[in-house]
Amino acid sequence: MSNQNISNKILYWYDNNKRKLPWRKKTSIKNREYFTLVSEFMLQQTQVATVVPYFINFIKIFPNLKFLANANEKEVLKNWEGLGYYSRARNLKKTAVNLLINFNGRLPKDIEKLKSLPGIGDYTSRSILAIAHNKPYIPMDGNVERILKRVFLLKKKKEISKENLNKKKSFFGYSKRSSDYAQAIMELGALICKPTLPVCSLCPLTENCNAFKKKDFIIRSKNKFNKVKYFEANIYKQKNKFLLIKNKKFNFLKNLVIFPMEEINKKKFNHSDYKKINVKMSNMNMKILINDNKKIKKTRNSVLLDKTNINNYILPSFTKKIFSSLTN
Ligand code: SF4
């Protein structure tokens, strides 16, 4: 089967099955560039379903590049709250300023110029070129990788290397509808060639797929499982208010407001009678002991928060979870 047929089959499937996503709305070329920029930043490390409500809200508050470039960074971070990886929000804001000053508010069509912008690496620049500028790129995300691994039944370490997967991308061939085609392949991976249970009965690639022929859908991955880390959160309460501090200590979620805490070992965690909570982060599983029996002196960076003023601060999800376990 020719690669032309592959692209026709995938695009036919896409035209009939694509999700209605807010950044795919028909709009002006300039807005499309902006929507692509914001959605691609949000989609780095985050799933589509999680991103949708954040994107809708973000576009309401910052409807175009100029608004975002002129916005206060605190306001941008506030509207990113809960999405995690806050450096993305800071970089998005910096990129908006940079585009306004150096590129007349437009996204460059040159990959090196795109890569020179804060927060835009190889993958995001290819996505932008394909989706916003209709250039013939197929960005290699987890969905595209999975389809290739199954179509060619790639299992060995060498076979699943980035280099080999990039070579295998020629399987997809080419379409003049580059923007739709890049999105179509990723969509096929997300909706049909799913990680655990692929829906082969609805897939346009069954004739070409070795995993389907051999009924072997197991995916080999280089990614390790998330590490489990143990923490003790120290709770200082004054009337109904809790003491929180700016995170200067941990490398994750720097400068956001957290309960004073320290990393502890598994033994201490397991042997403690204090309340425990689990929080799944995108890069680790946090197991947190809530020690509400400790007296801590106030520090220069501390704030006292209760239900009435907590929303004025940008809080990581684990801080919110500790807070609600204390107040409910
Ligand atoms: S046939 Fe099944 S395994 Fe093969 S690409 Fe399609 S959904 Fe994935």
Boltz pocket constraint, residues with backbone or C-beta under 6 A from the ligand:
constraints:
  - pocket:
      binder: B
      contacts: [[A, 147], [A, 150], [A, 151], [A, 192], [A, 193], [A, 194], [A, 198], [A, 199], [A, 200], [A, 203], [A, 204], [A, 205], [A, 206], [A, 209], [A, 210], [A, 211], [A, 212], [A, 217]]
      max_distance: 6.0
